[in-house]
Each structure stands twice: as C-alpha cells, then as structure tokens.
Amino acid sequence: MRFNTQLAQLGRASATAAQAVNPPLVRASTTLFSSLAEYKKSYDGVVFESPRYGRTGTGTTFELQTAMAALENTESCIATASGLSAIAAVLLSHAVPGRQILVFEGVYGRTRTLCEKELNRLGVKVRFFSSEAELRERLEAPTTLVYVEVPASLTMQMLDVEAVCHDAHAAGVPVACDSTWGTPAFFHPHALGVDISIHSATKYINGHSDLMLGLITGTYEALEPARTWCDRYGSHVAPDVCWLALRGLRTLGVRMQRHQENAVAVATWLRGQERVKAVYFPVLPEDRGHALWKKQFSGGGGPFSFEFEACDEAAFSRFIDNLQLFGLGTSWGGVDSLVMPAIPHHLRALPVQPDEGRLVRLHIGLADPQDLCADLQQAFEQM
Ligand SMILES: *Cc1c(COP(=O)(O)O)cnc(C)c1O
C-alpha cells in the first residue's frame, strides 16, 4: 500500500468487532482475563503490545502503535506521555556510568538540558558533535548511543544520517534519531540505518495542537532497552490521547503537502525582504542544507527559521507584537501559524550581541500563504 492508503487503512483492527469504522476507545486500569491460562499468557507477550494492565496500554494504544510501526516500516512502537518523555526513555535507558553518549549539537533545547543535567549527573559522559567528521573522531572512546536530530531545531542544520549510521554501526553503537520534523510522510529514518526513531507526535502526527504524545519506533531488539525502561519507570499515555492521535494521523498526508506548499511560499517571499538577513529552510534550493535534505527527505514541513538584519529589541518587539495571524508560542504542527523568538544564547551555544540579528522560528499553518505574507509585511513596517 502507498502512504496515503496506509493512513486510511491502518489501526482499525478492533473496529470490526465494534461494528464501527473507527476503533473503539478502550479506557482501563484493570484488564480482565477469561482464564488462568490467558492471564499467564499475557505475561509471555511483549509489554506495551498486548493487554496486561492499564499502565502498559489498552487496545486503543496498540492500534496507534501498530499503525506507526507500519508507517515507519519497522516492527514495533512504544507510545509515551510526550516527545520529551520518549527522548528521556531512549537516552536514560542507554546511560552507563563511565561510557559516553554522543549527541548532535543542534538537538531540541530540552534534549540538551536532559543531557547536561541528568545524564551528566548519572556519570555518563555526554559529548556533542557538529559534523560527521567530529563524530568519527569521538567514536573512538566507549560509546553506548549516538543521538541525532534532522534538521536541527531552530538552526535547521542538516546532517548526513546515513553516514552517521555507517560510522556508528562500524563502532558497534546504535543510533537514535529525533524524526519529528520530517514525519513518516517525508522521512524514513530506518531505511537510512537509524535503529531508534523518536517522534514528538504532539506536532504533525496529531496535527491539531490539542495533546501531548511521544512515539518511539524500531525493531524489537533496538527498542529493548527503552521498552524495559518505560515498563520499570511506569511510563504511560492515556488511551484517549492515542485515539485522538490516530484520528489526526489519518490526514497526515494531505496536511503535510499543504504545510510544505505554504511554508515554501512564505519562506521564498521572506528571502526577498529587506529586514531579513537569512532564511534557514533546507527545502529552498539556496539553503546550505538543501543537498542533504534532498538526499534524505521527500518533503519538508512548516517550521523554519529566519534571521533579522541587526535591529534593537524595541523594533524586534514591535514586529512580534504586531503580528495578527501568527500566534506567539512554542510548539508547532497544528493548523495554526506560530512565531517564536529563537533566542540563540538561551537555547544554543551561540552568542548574540544586543544589536545583532535575531533568529525567529515560524511555523506555517494551513492559512492562505498570501494572507500570512501580508501579515508579516505589515509587522515589518511597524518595526
Ligand atoms: C517539540 C519537540 C520535542 C518535544 O516534544 P514534546 O511532545 O513537546 O515533549 C522533541 N523534539 C522536537 C524536534 C520537537 O520539535
């Protein structure tokens, strides 16, 4: 089945018995078994994949996980409470005191905090790398995991994931990848060699800005540490959240196409604006990461960044505060368009001087791009 057909068909195994087109929402703490034999059997199965106890999921959870594993063309999926909780499960389950975890410098801000505050506290040596060559050099010391994200949050820097996997595997080290930006519509991490793929399904997979959810995919073997960690630490996500995410997932294909079209239209327009110093969006042919994007992605979604020509804080505030169609807030992936100041010295190791150009992250939603450009234009004029 092709992608959009899969989206329409997957995750409906329990719908037939319910005589409904969609799977039923099953809420439960206690799971009941018809016999001692059935009860015992449930503990032979894979945890988070079959009814055992509410904490490890119900039929609704399994429908979403099965659909997502199929879309990522792999064996298994674990749903968690948020994207960050999925990241935490993967990183902490690979934490071995005295060994190192190698992390791409451009990762999501809270991933970095987790590495610097929690992993370091556990005696794990976290080392950041900014290029494939730097990674190769660092792989010489005993390493339990290589962790990447493409493109990098905010800076939109690209990385050659296939090369990263090749080098990590040669050293016997698994690779985890935050695949949130590309989604299964545009990015196939396991085909590039990634062992563990992580999604903040809060974003495009749900697509409606109304829930928090994380998804981890991979083979049974690759997910074994994270699965055990989630089981032991009581990781859980409500079936209601999975049910809503499955509804959002149905339209992922059409939404992503439109997000891409709109984002390209707005980013292209922005490149010609006098206040704009640079646009960071690898989908644009002029972008420094375009070749690597083209090699690894079949499309690109809404979030991208742009940098202002030098301006003072008051002018910058007038731009942000006068936007009408862009909400000021974090996260992305819904219908709505959003603006967020990406303060580099706060989120990244990039210093910024008071009058230097400021970096802004836009998420381009499903509004008409002409109206979005007109809104940006009037906000530039207010500066
Ligand atoms: C938002 C985001 C996360 C965190 O996900 P939550 O669901 O908000 O916890 C992780 N990685 C990336 C790339 C994100 O954009």
The ligand as a MOL file (V3000), in Angstrom:
LIG
                    3D

  0  0  0     0  0            999 V3000
M  V30 BEGIN CTAB
M  V30 COUNTS 15 15 0 0 0
M  V30 BEGIN ATOM
M  V30 1 C 8.5560 19.5890 20.3840 0
M  V30 2 C 9.7170 18.7570 20.1110 0
M  V30 3 C 10.1260 17.7830 21.0290 0
M  V30 4 C 9.4450 17.6010 22.3730 0
M  V30 5 O 8.1840 17.0450 22.2290 0
M  V30 6 P 7.0050 17.3060 23.2810 0
M  V30 7 O 5.9120 16.4480 22.7690 0
M  V30 8 O 6.7120 18.7750 23.2350 0
M  V30 9 O 7.5140 16.8800 24.6230 0
M  V30 10 C 11.1920 16.9990 20.6910 0
M  V30 11 N 11.8440 17.1510 19.5300 0
M  V30 12 C 11.4910 18.0720 18.6250 0
M  V30 13 C 12.2490 18.1820 17.3520 0
M  V30 14 C 10.4140 18.9190 18.8850 0
M  V30 15 O 10.0780 19.8400 17.9950 0
M  V30 END ATOM
M  V30 BEGIN BOND
M  V30 1 1 1 2
M  V30 2 1 2 3
M  V30 3 2 2 14
M  V30 4 1 3 4
M  V30 5 2 3 10
M  V30 6 1 4 5
M  V30 7 1 5 6
M  V30 8 2 6 7
M  V30 9 1 6 8
M  V30 10 1 6 9
M  V30 11 1 10 11
M  V30 12 2 11 12
M  V30 13 1 12 13
M  V30 14 1 12 14
M  V30 15 1 14 15
M  V30 END BOND
M  V30 END CTAB
M  END
